[in-house]
Amino acid sequence: MKTIIAAGLLAVTALVAAPAFAQAPAGSTTTTTTTTTTASAKLSVDTTPISDIIKNPAGKAVLEANLPQISQYYDQIGGMTLKQVQPMSQGAITDDMIKKIQADFDKLNAG
């Protein structure tokens, strides 16, 4: 009985996994769309993860000019925005700092 159940589970697993291994017919073309972060992406303290900001040399310079100590935390906070990090900074990142950084980002975004 256990063998029948195990065989059934394997069959279902194979059917579910089959589309993942499917290939396009020979001669056909496929298009893959990917989203990448480029140096020209709009920077924001509200929506841009810190890991994306530091990929932009000018954005990284803004961060490090306004928050010199931030570079030691990149690996811990990279997936978060500055607005998400602010409450956890124990007052180290103030509202005025956030406004200044966003103003600097706005200058970069403008041109």
Gaussian input, Z-matrix of N, CA and C with variables (Angstrom, degrees):
# hf/3-21g

backbone

0 1
 N
 C     1     B1
 C     2     B2     1     A1
 N     3     B3     2     A2     1     D1
 C     4     B4     3     A3     2     D2
 C     5     B5     4     A4     3     D3
 N     6     B6     5     A5     4     D4
 C     7     B7     6     A6     5     D5
 C     8     B8     7     A7     6     D6
 N     9     B9     8     A8     7     D7
 C    10    B10     9     A9     8     D8
 C    11    B11    10    A10     9     D9
 N    12    B12    11    A11    10    D10
 C    13    B13    12    A12    11    D11
 C    14    B14    13    A13    12    D12
 N    15    B15    14    A14    13    D13
 C    16    B16    15    A15    14    D14
 C    17    B17    16    A16    15    D15
 N    18    B18    17    A17    16    D16
 C    19    B19    18    A18    17    D17
 C    20    B20    19    A19    18    D18
 N    21    B21    20    A20    19    D19
 C    22    B22    21    A21    20    D20
 C    23    B23    22    A22    21    D21
 N    24    B24    23    A23    22    D22
 C    25    B25    24    A24    23    D23
 C    26    B26    25    A25    24    D24
 N    27    B27    26    A26    25    D25
 C    28    B28    27    A27    26    D26
 C    29    B29    28    A28    27    D27
 N    30    B30    29    A29    28    D28
 C    31    B31    30    A30    29    D29
 C    32    B32    31    A31    30    D30
 N    33    B33    32    A32    31    D31
 C    34    B34    33    A33    32    D32
 C    35    B35    34    A34    33    D33
 N    36    B36    35    A35    34    D34
 C    37    B37    36    A36    35    D35
 C    38    B38    37    A37    36    D36
 N    39    B39    38    A38    37    D37
 C    40    B40    39    A39    38    D38
 C    41    B41    40    A40    39    D39
 N    42    B42    41    A41    40    D40
 C    43    B43    42    A42    41    D41
 C    44    B44    43    A43    42    D42
 N    45    B45    44    A44    43    D43
 C    46    B46    45    A45    44    D44
 C    47    B47    46    A46    45    D45
 N    48    B48    47    A47    46    D46
 C    49    B49    48    A48    47    D47
 C    50    B50    49    A49    48    D48
 N    51    B51    50    A50    49    D49
 C    52    B52    51    A51    50    D50
 C    53    B53    52    A52    51    D51
 N    54    B54    53    A53    52    D52
 C    55    B55    54    A54    53    D53
 C    56    B56    55    A55    54    D54
 N    57    B57    56    A56    55    D55
 C    58    B58    57    A57    56    D56
 C    59    B59    58    A58    57    D57
 N    60    B60    59    A59    58    D58
 C    61    B61    60    A60    59    D59
 C    62    B62    61    A61    60    D60
 N    63    B63    62    A62    61    D61
 C    64    B64    63    A63    62    D62
 C    65    B65    64    A64    63    D63
 N    66    B66    65    A65    64    D64
 C    67    B67    66    A66    65    D65
 C    68    B68    67    A67    66    D66
 N    69    B69    68    A68    67    D67
 C    70    B70    69    A69    68    D68
 C    71    B71    70    A70    69    D69
 N    72    B72    71    A71    70    D70
 C    73    B73    72    A72    71    D71
 C    74    B74    73    A73    72    D72
 N    75    B75    74    A74    73    D73
 C    76    B76    75    A75    74    D74
 C    77    B77    76    A76    75    D75
 N    78    B78    77    A77    76    D76
 C    79    B79    78    A78    77    D77
 C    80    B80    79    A79    78    D78
 N    81    B81    80    A80    79    D79
 C    82    B82    81    A81    80    D80
 C    83    B83    82    A82    81    D81
 N    84    B84    83    A83    82    D82
 C    85    B85    84    A84    83    D83
 C    86    B86    85    A85    84    D84
 N    87    B87    86    A86    85    D85
 C    88    B88    87    A87    86    D86
 C    89    B89    88    A88    87    D87
 N    90    B90    89    A89    88    D88
 C    91    B91    90    A90    89    D89
 C    92    B92    91    A91    90    D90
 N    93    B93    92    A92    91    D91
 C    94    B94    93    A93    92    D92
 C    95    B95    94    A94    93    D93
 N    96    B96    95    A95    94    D94
 C    97    B97    96    A96    95    D95
 C    98    B98    97    A97    96    D96
 N    99    B99    98    A98    97    D97
 C   100   B100    99    A99    98    D98
 C   101   B101   100   A100    99    D99
 N   102   B102   101   A101   100   D100
 C   103   B103   102   A102   101   D101
 C   104   B104   103   A103   102   D102
 N   105   B105   104   A104   103   D103
 C   106   B106   105   A105   104   D104
 C   107   B107   106   A106   105   D105
 N   108   B108   107   A107   106   D106
 C   109   B109   108   A108   107   D107
 C   110   B110   109   A109   108   D108
 N   111   B111   110   A110   109   D109
 C   112   B112   111   A111   110   D110
 C   113   B113   112   A112   111   D111
 N   114   B114   113   A113   112   D112
 C   115   B115   114   A114   113   D113
 C   116   B116   115   A115   114   D114
 N   117   B117   116   A116   115   D115
 C   118   B118   117   A117   116   D116
 C   119   B119   118   A118   117   D117
 N   120   B120   119   A119   118   D118
 C   121   B121   120   A120   119   D119
 C   122   B122   121   A121   120   D120
 N   123   B123   122   A122   121   D121
 C   124   B124   123   A123   122   D122
 C   125   B125   124   A124   123   D123
 N   126   B126   125   A125   124   D124
 C   127   B127   126   A126   125   D125
 C   128   B128   127   A127   126   D126
 N   129   B129   128   A128   127   D127
 C   130   B130   129   A129   128   D128
 C   131   B131   130   A130   129   D129
 N   132   B132   131   A131   130   D130
 C   133   B133   132   A132   131   D131
 C   134   B134   133   A133   132   D132
 N   135   B135   134   A134   133   D133
 C   136   B136   135   A135   134   D134
 C   137   B137   136   A136   135   D135
 N   138   B138   137   A137   136   D136
 C   139   B139   138   A138   137   D137
 C   140   B140   139   A139   138   D138
 N   141   B141   140   A140   139   D139
 C   142   B142   141   A141   140   D140
 C   143   B143   142   A142   141   D141
 N   144   B144   143   A143   142   D142
 C   145   B145   144   A144   143   D143
 C   146   B146   145   A145   144   D144
 N   147   B147   146   A146   145   D145
 C   148   B148   147   A147   146   D146
 C   149   B149   148   A148   147   D147
 N   150   B150   149   A149   148   D148
 C   151   B151   150   A150   149   D149
 C   152   B152   151   A151   150   D150
 N   153   B153   152   A152   151   D151
 C   154   B154   153   A153   152   D152
 C   155   B155   154   A154   153   D153
 N   156   B156   155   A155   154   D154
 C   157   B157   156   A156   155   D155
 C   158   B158   157   A157   156   D156
 N   159   B159   158   A158   157   D157
 C   160   B160   159   A159   158   D158
 C   161   B161   160   A160   159   D159
 N   162   B162   161   A161   160   D160
 C   163   B163   162   A162   161   D161
 C   164   B164   163   A163   162   D162
 N   165   B165   164   A164   163   D163
 C   166   B166   165   A165   164   D164
 C   167   B167   166   A166   165   D165
 N   168   B168   167   A167   166   D166
 C   169   B169   168   A168   167   D167
 C   170   B170   169   A169   168   D168
 N   171   B171   170   A170   169   D169
 C   172   B172   171   A171   170   D170
 C   173   B173   172   A172   171   D171
 N   174   B174   173   A173   172   D172
 C   175   B175   174   A174   173   D173
 C   176   B176   175   A175   174   D174
 N   177   B177   176   A176   175   D175
 C   178   B178   177   A177   176   D176
 C   179   B179   178   A178   177   D177
 N   180   B180   179   A179   178   D178
 C   181   B181   180   A180   179   D179
 C   182   B182   181   A181   180   D180
 N   183   B183   182   A182   181   D181
 C   184   B184   183   A183   182   D182
 C   185   B185   184   A184   183   D183
 N   186   B186   185   A185   184   D184
 C   187   B187   186   A186   185   D185
 C   188   B188   187   A187   186   D186
 N   189   B189   188   A188   187   D187
 C   190   B190   189   A189   188   D188
 C   191   B191   190   A190   189   D189
 N   192   B192   191   A191   190   D190
 C   193   B193   192   A192   191   D191
 C   194   B194   193   A193   192   D192
 N   195   B195   194   A194   193   D193
 C   196   B196   195   A195   194   D194
 C   197   B197   196   A196   195   D195
 N   198   B198   197   A197   196   D196
 C   199   B199   198   A198   197   D197
 C   200   B200   199   A199   198   D198
 N   201   B201   200   A200   199   D199
 C   202   B202   201   A201   200   D200
 C   203   B203   202   A202   201   D201
 N   204   B204   203   A203   202   D202
 C   205   B205   204   A204   203   D203
 C   206   B206   205   A205   204   D204
 N   207   B207   206   A206   205   D205
 C   208   B208   207   A207   206   D206
 C   209   B209   208   A208   207   D207
 N   210   B210   209   A209   208   D208
 C   211   B211   210   A210   209   D209
 C   212   B212   211   A211   210   D210
 N   213   B213   212   A212   211   D211
 C   214   B214   213   A213   212   D212
 C   215   B215   214   A214   213   D213
 N   216   B216   215   A215   214   D214
 C   217   B217   216   A216   215   D215
 C   218   B218   217   A217   216   D216
 N   219   B219   218   A218   217   D217
 C   220   B220   219   A219   218   D218
 C   221   B221   220   A220   219   D219
 N   222   B222   221   A221   220   D220
 C   223   B223   222   A222   221   D221
 C   224   B224   223   A223   222   D222
 N   225   B225   224   A224   223   D223
 C   226   B226   225   A225   224   D224
 C   227   B227   226   A226   225   D225
 N   228   B228   227   A227   226   D226
 C   229   B229   228   A228   227   D227
 C   230   B230   229   A229   228   D228
 N   231   B231   230   A230   229   D229
 C   232   B232   231   A231   230   D230
 C   233   B233   232   A232   231   D231
 N   234   B234   233   A233   232   D232
 C   235   B235   234   A234   233   D233
 C   236   B236   235   A235   234   D234
 N   237   B237   236   A236   235   D235
 C   238   B238   237   A237   236   D236
 C   239   B239   238   A238   237   D237
 N   240   B240   239   A239   238   D238
 C   241   B241   240   A240   239   D239
 C   242   B242   241   A241   240   D240
 N   243   B243   242   A242   241   D241
 C   244   B244   243   A243   242   D242
 C   245   B245   244   A244   243   D243
 N   246   B246   245   A245   244   D244
 C   247   B247   246   A246   245   D245
 C   248   B248   247   A247   246   D246
 N   249   B249   248   A248   247   D247
 C   250   B250   249   A249   248   D248
 C   251   B251   250   A250   249   D249
 N   252   B252   251   A251   250   D250
 C   253   B253   252   A252   251   D251
 C   254   B254   253   A253   252   D252
 N   255   B255   254   A254   253   D253
 C   256   B256   255   A255   254   D254
 C   257   B257   256   A256   255   D255
 N   258   B258   257   A257   256   D256
 C   259   B259   258   A258   257   D257
 C   260   B260   259   A259   258   D258
 N   261   B261   260   A260   259   D259
 C   262   B262   261   A261   260   D260
 C   263   B263   262   A262   261   D261
 N   264   B264   263   A263   262   D262
 C   265   B265   264   A264   263   D263
 C   266   B266   265   A265   264   D264
 N   267   B267   266   A266   265   D265
 C   268   B268   267   A267   266   D266
 C   269   B269   268   A268   267   D267
 N   270   B270   269   A269   268   D268
 C   271   B271   270   A270   269   D269
 C   272   B272   271   A271   270   D270
 N   273   B273   272   A272   271   D271
 C   274   B274   273   A273   272   D272
 C   275   B275   274   A274   273   D273
 N   276   B276   275   A275   274   D274
 C   277   B277   276   A276   275   D275
 C   278   B278   277   A277   276   D276
 N   279   B279   278   A278   277   D277
 C   280   B280   279   A279   278   D278
 C   281   B281   280   A280   279   D279
 N   282   B282   281   A281   280   D280
 C   283   B283   282   A282   281   D281
 C   284   B284   283   A283   282   D282
 N   285   B285   284   A284   283   D283
 C   286   B286   285   A285   284   D284
 C   287   B287   286   A286   285   D285
 N   288   B288   287   A287   286   D286
 C   289   B289   288   A288   287   D287
 C   290   B290   289   A289   288   D288
 N   291   B291   290   A290   289   D289
 C   292   B292   291   A291   290   D290
 C   293   B293   292   A292   291   D291
 N   294   B294   293   A293   292   D292
 C   295   B295   294   A294   293   D293
 C   296   B296   295   A295   294   D294
 N   297   B297   296   A296   295   D295
 C   298   B298   297   A297   296   D296
 C   299   B299   298   A298   297   D297
 N   300   B300   299   A299   298   D298
 C   301   B301   300   A300   299   D299
 C   302   B302   301   A301   300   D300
 N   303   B303   302   A302   301   D301
 C   304   B304   303   A303   302   D302
 C   305   B305   304   A304   303   D303
 N   306   B306   305   A305   304   D304
 C   307   B307   306   A306   305   D305
 C   308   B308   307   A307   306   D306
 N   309   B309   308   A308   307   D307
 C   310   B310   309   A309   308   D308
 C   311   B311   310   A310   309   D309
 N   312   B312   311   A311   310   D310
 C   313   B313   312   A312   311   D311
 C   314   B314   313   A313   312   D312
 N   315   B315   314   A314   313   D313
 C   316   B316   315   A315   314   D314
 C   317   B317   316   A316   315   D315
 N   318   B318   317   A317   316   D316
 C   319   B319   318   A318   317   D317
 C   320   B320   319   A319   318   D318
 N   321   B321   320   A320   319   D319
 C   322   B322   321   A321   320   D320
 C   323   B323   322   A322   321   D321
 N   324   B324   323   A323   322   D322
 C   325   B325   324   A324   323   D323
 C   326   B326   325   A325   324   D324
 N   327   B327   326   A326   325   D325
 C   328   B328   327   A327   326   D326
 C   329   B329   328   A328   327   D327
 N   330   B330   329   A329   328   D328
 C   331   B331   330   A330   329   D329
 C   332   B332   331   A331   330   D330

   B1=1.4448
   B2=1.5273
   B3=1.3620
   B4=1.4571
   B5=1.5198
   B6=1.3247
   B7=1.4539
   B8=1.5208
   B9=1.3170
   B10=1.4623
   B11=1.5251
   B12=1.3123
   B13=1.4671
   B14=1.5232
   B15=1.3338
   B16=1.4624
   B17=1.5196
   B18=1.3325
   B19=1.4610
   B20=1.5232
   B21=1.3143
   B22=1.4623
   B23=1.5161
   B24=1.3213
   B25=1.4628
   B26=1.5219
   B27=1.3279
   B28=1.4590
   B29=1.5269
   B30=1.3241
   B31=1.4606
   B32=1.5249
   B33=1.3240
   B34=1.4682
   B35=1.5197
   B36=1.3216
   B37=1.4602
   B38=1.5212
   B39=1.3169
   B40=1.4609
   B41=1.5198
   B42=1.3197
   B43=1.4615
   B44=1.5206
   B45=1.3089
   B46=1.4614
   B47=1.5226
   B48=1.3240
   B49=1.4563
   B50=1.5236
   B51=1.3178
   B52=1.4577
   B53=1.5242
   B54=1.3375
   B55=1.4633
   B56=1.5302
   B57=1.3044
   B58=1.4576
   B59=1.5209
   B60=1.3355
   B61=1.4448
   B62=1.5302
   B63=1.3004
   B64=1.4551
   B65=1.5225
   B66=1.3298
   B67=1.4507
   B68=1.5127
   B69=1.3111
   B70=1.4574
   B71=1.5241
   B72=1.3275
   B73=1.4651
   B74=1.5255
   B75=1.3266
   B76=1.4582
   B77=1.5182
   B78=1.3106
   B79=1.4524
   B80=1.5191
   B81=1.3075
   B82=1.4603
   B83=1.5218
   B84=1.3012
   B85=1.4594
   B86=1.5124
   B87=1.2849
   B88=1.4560
   B89=1.5144
   B90=1.2904
   B91=1.4537
   B92=1.5120
   B93=1.3026
   B94=1.4540
   B95=1.5185
   B96=1.3055
   B97=1.4520
   B98=1.5164
   B99=1.3090
   B100=1.4580
   B101=1.5144
   B102=1.3092
   B103=1.4500
   B104=1.5134
   B105=1.3156
   B106=1.4517
   B107=1.5095
   B108=1.3000
   B109=1.4493
   B110=1.5133
   B111=1.3042
   B112=1.4483
   B113=1.5099
   B114=1.3104
   B115=1.4581
   B116=1.5249
   B117=1.3319
   B118=1.4559
   B119=1.5284
   B120=1.3162
   B121=1.4658
   B122=1.5232
   B123=1.3219
   B124=1.4620
   B125=1.5206
   B126=1.3107
   B127=1.4597
   B128=1.5169
   B129=1.3265
   B130=1.4563
   B131=1.5212
   B132=1.3306
   B133=1.4680
   B134=1.5184
   B135=1.3336
   B136=1.4633
   B137=1.5210
   B138=1.3280
   B139=1.4648
   B140=1.5263
   B141=1.3124
   B142=1.4634
   B143=1.5266
   B144=1.3324
   B145=1.4690
   B146=1.5316
   B147=1.2945
   B148=1.4601
   B149=1.5240
   B150=1.3226
   B151=1.4694
   B152=1.5261
   B153=1.3336
   B154=1.4594
   B155=1.5229
   B156=1.3207
   B157=1.4689
   B158=1.5240
   B159=1.3216
   B160=1.4659
   B161=1.5292
   B162=1.3213
   B163=1.4633
   B164=1.5258
   B165=1.3142
   B166=1.4569
   B167=1.5292
   B168=1.3361
   B169=1.4697
   B170=1.5321
   B171=1.3221
   B172=1.4660
   B173=1.5265
   B174=1.3269
   B175=1.4631
   B176=1.5154
   B177=1.3210
   B178=1.4646
   B179=1.5228
   B180=1.3280
   B181=1.4638
   B182=1.5244
   B183=1.3373
   B184=1.4711
   B185=1.5235
   B186=1.3243
   B187=1.4689
   B188=1.5208
   B189=1.3194
   B190=1.4568
   B191=1.5215
   B192=1.3341
   B193=1.4628
   B194=1.5275
   B195=1.3191
   B196=1.4605
   B197=1.5248
   B198=1.3253
   B199=1.4701
   B200=1.5302
   B201=1.3313
   B202=1.4675
   B203=1.5267
   B204=1.3047
   B205=1.4612
   B206=1.5242
   B207=1.3181
   B208=1.4685
   B209=1.5287
   B210=1.3195
   B211=1.4699
   B212=1.5282
   B213=1.3079
   B214=1.4685
   B215=1.5251
   B216=1.3370
   B217=1.4651
   B218=1.5319
   B219=1.3298
   B220=1.4630
   B221=1.5229
   B222=1.3100
   B223=1.4636
   B224=1.5229
   B225=1.3172
   B226=1.4630
   B227=1.5267
   B228=1.3358
   B229=1.4706
   B230=1.5176
   B231=1.3111
   B232=1.4558
   B233=1.5174
   B234=1.3031
   B235=1.4602
   B236=1.5169
   B237=1.3156
   B238=1.4675
   B239=1.5239
   B240=1.3284
   B241=1.4598
   B242=1.5221
   B243=1.3263
   B244=1.4714
   B245=1.5218
   B246=1.3275
   B247=1.4722
   B248=1.5236
   B249=1.3085
   B250=1.4593
   B251=1.5273
   B252=1.3160
   B253=1.4600
   B254=1.5286
   B255=1.3223
   B256=1.4655
   B257=1.5313
   B258=1.3302
   B259=1.4726
   B260=1.5307
   B261=1.3155
   B262=1.4643
   B263=1.5228
   B264=1.3359
   B265=1.4626
   B266=1.5212
   B267=1.3164
   B268=1.4637
   B269=1.5257
   B270=1.3417
   B271=1.4589
   B272=1.5143
   B273=1.3223
   B274=1.4638
   B275=1.5287
   B276=1.3317
   B277=1.4655
   B278=1.5241
   B279=1.3215
   B280=1.4614
   B281=1.5266
   B282=1.3306
   B283=1.4636
   B284=1.5258
   B285=1.3383
   B286=1.4658
   B287=1.5284
   B288=1.3197
   B289=1.4688
   B290=1.5244
   B291=1.3169
   B292=1.4701
   B293=1.5279
   B294=1.3271
   B295=1.4731
   B296=1.5241
   B297=1.3225
   B298=1.4665
   B299=1.5242
   B300=1.3145
   B301=1.4644
   B302=1.5245
   B303=1.3415
   B304=1.4618
   B305=1.5258
   B306=1.3390
   B307=1.4708
   B308=1.5332
   B309=1.3210
   B310=1.4672
   B311=1.5287
   B312=1.3275
   B313=1.4682
   B314=1.5310
   B315=1.3308
   B316=1.4651
   B317=1.5271
   B318=1.3299
   B319=1.4708
   B320=1.5254
   B321=1.3290
   B322=1.4661
   B323=1.5253
   B324=1.3348
   B325=1.4657
   B326=1.5227
   B327=1.3405
   B328=1.4617
   B329=1.5268
   B330=1.2928
   B331=1.4126
   B332=1.4233
   A1=111.11
   A2=114.75
   A3=118.89
   A4=110.91
   A5=116.52
   A6=121.07
   A7=110.47
   A8=117.03
   A9=121.42
   A10=110.14
   A11=117.21
   A12=120.95
   A13=110.09
   A14=116.78
   A15=120.81
   A16=110.52
   A17=117.10
   A18=120.88
   A19=110.48
   A20=116.41
   A21=120.48
   A22=111.83
   A23=116.41
   A24=120.25
   A25=111.55
   A26=116.59
   A27=120.08
   A28=111.01
   A29=116.53
   A30=120.36
   A31=110.87
   A32=116.67
   A33=120.61
   A34=110.08
   A35=117.00
   A36=121.16
   A37=110.44
   A38=117.03
   A39=120.88
   A40=111.08
   A41=117.51
   A42=120.74
   A43=111.75
   A44=116.66
   A45=120.49
   A46=110.18
   A47=117.72
   A48=121.74
   A49=112.47
   A50=118.83
   A51=122.17
   A52=113.26
   A53=120.58
   A54=118.69
   A55=112.90
   A56=117.63
   A57=120.19
   A58=111.46
   A59=116.90
   A60=121.04
   A61=112.42
   A62=117.44
   A63=121.00
   A64=110.15
   A65=115.68
   A66=121.37
   A67=108.70
   A68=114.94
   A69=119.92
   A70=108.70
   A71=117.56
   A72=120.27
   A73=110.81
   A74=116.10
   A75=120.86
   A76=109.70
   A77=116.47
   A78=120.69
   A79=113.84
   A80=118.08
   A81=118.83
   A82=109.21
   A83=115.07
   A84=119.56
   A85=108.83
   A86=115.03
   A87=119.87
   A88=108.38
   A89=115.57
   A90=121.25
   A91=108.41
   A92=115.08
   A93=120.39
   A94=108.08
   A95=115.61
   A96=120.36
   A97=108.31
   A98=115.16
   A99=119.43
   A100=108.86
   A101=114.63
   A102=120.22
   A103=107.78
   A104=115.09
   A105=118.97
   A106=109.39
   A107=114.51
   A108=119.91
   A109=107.42
   A110=115.61
   A111=119.59
   A112=109.77
   A113=114.02
   A114=119.33
   A115=110.90
   A116=117.96
   A117=120.49
   A118=113.05
   A119=118.61
   A120=121.41
   A121=109.60
   A122=116.26
   A123=121.59
   A124=109.70
   A125=115.88
   A126=121.45
   A127=109.94
   A128=116.07
   A129=121.59
   A130=110.05
   A131=116.11
   A132=120.07
   A133=110.45
   A134=117.27
   A135=122.25
   A136=113.84
   A137=117.33
   A138=119.32
   A139=115.83
   A140=118.67
   A141=120.66
   A142=110.68
   A143=117.53
   A144=119.07
   A145=110.73
   A146=116.09
   A147=121.08
   A148=110.68
   A149=117.86
   A150=120.23
   A151=111.23
   A152=117.71
   A153=120.93
   A154=111.17
   A155=117.04
   A156=120.32
   A157=109.91
   A158=117.38
   A159=118.91
   A160=113.04
   A161=117.74
   A162=120.57
   A163=110.46
   A164=115.93
   A165=122.29
   A166=106.87
   A167=119.32
   A168=120.65
   A169=113.59
   A170=117.54
   A171=120.02
   A172=110.65
   A173=117.19
   A174=120.96
   A175=111.42
   A176=116.06
   A177=120.64
   A178=110.24
   A179=117.09
   A180=121.13
   A181=111.10
   A182=116.94
   A183=120.80
   A184=109.87
   A185=116.69
   A186=120.29
   A187=111.31
   A188=115.70
   A189=119.61
   A190=112.68
   A191=117.65
   A192=120.32
   A193=110.70
   A194=116.40
   A195=120.90
   A196=113.38
   A197=116.26
   A198=122.14
   A199=108.72
   A200=117.48
   A201=120.16
   A202=114.48
   A203=118.11
   A204=121.69
   A205=113.17
   A206=118.52
   A207=120.93
   A208=112.86
   A209=118.09
   A210=119.58
   A211=113.08
   A212=117.57
   A213=119.20
   A214=113.03
   A215=116.94
   A216=121.13
   A217=113.44
   A218=118.26
   A219=120.66
   A220=112.83
   A221=117.86
   A222=119.51
   A223=112.25
   A224=118.07
   A225=121.67
   A226=113.01
   A227=116.75
   A228=120.10
   A229=112.83
   A230=117.89
   A231=121.83
   A232=114.84
   A233=118.54
   A234=121.57
   A235=114.20
   A236=116.66
   A237=120.79
   A238=110.25
   A239=115.86
   A240=120.84
   A241=108.75
   A242=115.85
   A243=118.84
   A244=111.44
   A245=116.73
   A246=119.65
   A247=111.18
   A248=118.24
   A249=121.13
   A250=111.43
   A251=116.63
   A252=121.40
   A253=111.06
   A254=116.68
   A255=121.40
   A256=114.30
   A257=120.14
   A258=118.85
   A259=113.63
   A260=116.85
   A261=120.70
   A262=112.63
   A263=116.80
   A264=120.41
   A265=113.33
   A266=117.03
   A267=122.87
   A268=111.60
   A269=115.61
   A270=121.30
   A271=114.79
   A272=118.22
   A273=120.91
   A274=111.85
   A275=116.83
   A276=121.30
   A277=106.77
   A278=115.55
   A279=121.31
   A280=110.87
   A281=115.76
   A282=120.62
   A283=110.56
   A284=116.83
   A285=120.13
   A286=111.64
   A287=116.75
   A288=120.37
   A289=110.55
   A290=115.90
   A291=120.74
   A292=109.86
   A293=117.12
   A294=121.22
   A295=110.95
   A296=117.52
   A297=121.82
   A298=110.35
   A299=117.04
   A300=120.50
   A301=110.26
   A302=117.33
   A303=119.62
   A304=110.64
   A305=117.57
   A306=120.56
   A307=110.16
   A308=116.96
   A309=120.61
   A310=111.03
   A311=117.22
   A312=120.60
   A313=110.44
   A314=116.63
   A315=120.42
   A316=110.94
   A317=116.84
   A318=120.39
   A319=110.06
   A320=116.33
   A321=119.88
   A322=111.15
   A323=115.83
   A324=120.67
   A325=111.48
   A326=116.83
   A327=121.29
   A328=112.16
   A329=116.12
   A330=110.52
   A331=123.00
   D1=-42.91
   D2=179.44
   D3=-63.32
   D4=-35.11
   D5=-179.95
   D6=-64.72
   D7=-40.90
   D8=179.81
   D9=-65.06
   D10=-43.27
   D11=179.57
   D12=-64.54
   D13=-43.83
   D14=179.78
   D15=-62.93
   D16=-42.32
   D17=178.99
   D18=-64.20
   D19=-39.56
   D20=178.13
   D21=-63.90
   D22=-42.46
   D23=178.37
   D24=-63.93
   D25=-39.93
   D26=177.82
   D27=-63.87
   D28=-40.62
   D29=179.62
   D30=-63.79
   D31=-44.40
   D32=178.85
   D33=-63.71
   D34=-42.68
   D35=179.01
   D36=-60.78
   D37=-42.40
   D38=179.72
   D39=-63.91
   D40=-40.28
   D41=179.27
   D42=-67.10
   D43=-39.31
   D44=-179.65
   D45=-70.23
   D46=-38.59
   D47=-177.05
   D48=-78.61
   D49=-20.91
   D50=-175.28
   D51=-54.19
   D52=-46.28
   D53=179.39
   D54=-60.58
   D55=-28.81
   D56=179.83
   D57=-67.16
   D58=-27.17
   D59=-178.69
   D60=-100.98
   D61=2.83
   D62=-178.24
   D63=-66.05
   D64=146.80
   D65=178.44
   D66=-120.15
   D67=153.88
   D68=176.91
   D69=-71.03
   D70=146.18
   D71=178.28
   D72=-59.62
   D73=151.84
   D74=179.14
   D75=-57.72
   D76=139.34
   D77=178.32
   D78=88.63
   D79=-12.48
   D80=179.30
   D81=-90.27
   D82=161.08
   D83=178.20
   D84=-115.16
   D85=146.57
   D86=176.52
   D87=-122.47
   D88=149.98
   D89=179.06
   D90=-117.74
   D91=129.92
   D92=177.55
   D93=-114.26
   D94=127.94
   D95=177.98
   D96=-105.69
   D97=126.96
   D98=177.21
   D99=-125.76
   D100=151.13
   D101=176.93
   D102=-105.48
   D103=126.85
   D104=178.79
   D105=-126.16
   D106=155.17
   D107=176.15
   D108=-98.04
   D109=124.79
   D110=-179.90
   D111=-113.85
   D112=169.99
   D113=179.88
   D114=-64.52
   D115=-18.08
   D116=-178.18
   D117=-92.63
   D118=-0.98
   D119=179.22
   D120=-64.84
   D121=146.10
   D122=179.15
   D123=-68.37
   D124=128.30
   D125=179.53
   D126=-93.17
   D127=139.93
   D128=-179.47
   D129=-149.37
   D130=139.48
   D131=175.20
   D132=-70.13
   D133=-21.39
   D134=-177.09
   D135=-87.04
   D136=-35.04
   D137=-169.55
   D138=-123.23
   D139=-16.75
   D140=-175.84
   D141=-93.60
   D142=119.90
   D143=176.22
   D144=-60.82
   D145=146.42
   D146=-178.55
   D147=-58.72
   D148=-35.36
   D149=178.53
   D150=-61.00
   D151=-32.57
   D152=176.93
   D153=-77.45
   D154=-36.09
   D155=178.52
   D156=-61.64
   D157=-43.04
   D158=-176.16
   D159=-76.10
   D160=-10.34
   D161=172.65
   D162=-74.99
   D163=-21.06
   D164=178.26
   D165=-94.75
   D166=113.71
   D167=-176.17
   D168=-55.30
   D169=-39.86
   D170=179.33
   D171=-69.68
   D172=-38.99
   D173=177.41
   D174=-64.93
   D175=-41.40
   D176=177.85
   D177=-62.93
   D178=-40.21
   D179=178.68
   D180=-62.79
   D181=-39.82
   D182=177.55
   D183=-62.05
   D184=-47.80
   D185=179.76
   D186=-57.98
   D187=-49.53
   D188=-174.41
   D189=-72.58
   D190=-25.02
   D191=175.61
   D192=-72.66
   D193=-37.65
   D194=-177.53
   D195=-88.89
   D196=-29.51
   D197=-178.81
   D198=-133.56
   D199=75.37
   D200=-173.75
   D201=-55.86
   D202=-29.25
   D203=-176.98
   D204=-82.47
   D205=-6.23
   D206=-171.97
   D207=-67.25
   D208=-28.95
   D209=-174.71
   D210=-60.34
   D211=-28.19
   D212=179.90
   D213=-73.60
   D214=-9.10
   D215=-177.81
   D216=-111.79
   D217=3.01
   D218=-176.05
   D219=-51.87
   D220=-42.63
   D221=-176.99
   D222=-68.12
   D223=-25.38
   D224=-178.78
   D225=-87.99
   D226=-30.81
   D227=-172.51
   D228=-116.86
   D229=7.68
   D230=-174.79
   D231=-55.81
   D232=-34.51
   D233=-177.83
   D234=-84.38
   D235=0.66
   D236=-176.55
   D237=-110.30
   D238=158.42
   D239=173.53
   D240=-86.25
   D241=165.55
   D242=177.40
   D243=-61.84
   D244=-37.42
   D245=178.65
   D246=-64.71
   D247=-30.89
   D248=177.16
   D249=-75.31
   D250=-32.58
   D251=-179.42
   D252=-76.54
   D253=-33.03
   D254=-173.96
   D255=-49.08
   D256=-50.60
   D257=-178.49
   D258=-63.78
   D259=-23.96
   D260=-179.31
   D261=-89.18
   D262=-3.13
   D263=-174.60
   D264=-84.72
   D265=1.69
   D266=179.81
   D267=54.03
   D268=41.01
   D269=176.88
   D270=86.92
   D271=-3.04
   D272=-179.38
   D273=-69.82
   D274=-28.79
   D275=176.71
   D276=-111.49
   D277=106.37
   D278=-176.08
   D279=-90.65
   D280=167.66
   D281=175.75
   D282=-59.96
   D283=-39.69
   D284=178.86
   D285=-62.90
   D286=-38.46
   D287=177.33
   D288=-64.43
   D289=-43.78
   D290=178.76
   D291=-59.85
   D292=-44.75
   D293=179.33
   D294=-62.59
   D295=-42.01
   D296=-179.96
   D297=-65.31
   D298=-44.62
   D299=179.31
   D300=-63.01
   D301=-43.28
   D302=178.91
   D303=-64.03
   D304=-38.59
   D305=177.24
   D306=-61.63
   D307=-41.42
   D308=176.79
   D309=-65.60
   D310=-40.56
   D311=176.17
   D312=-62.42
   D313=-41.30
   D314=179.80
   D315=-60.43
   D316=-37.90
   D317=176.83
   D318=-63.97
   D319=-42.52
   D320=177.54
   D321=-64.85
   D322=-42.50
   D323=-178.63
   D324=-64.14
   D325=-31.02
   D326=-177.48
   D327=-76.05
   D328=-23.07
   D329=-179.34
   D330=179.69

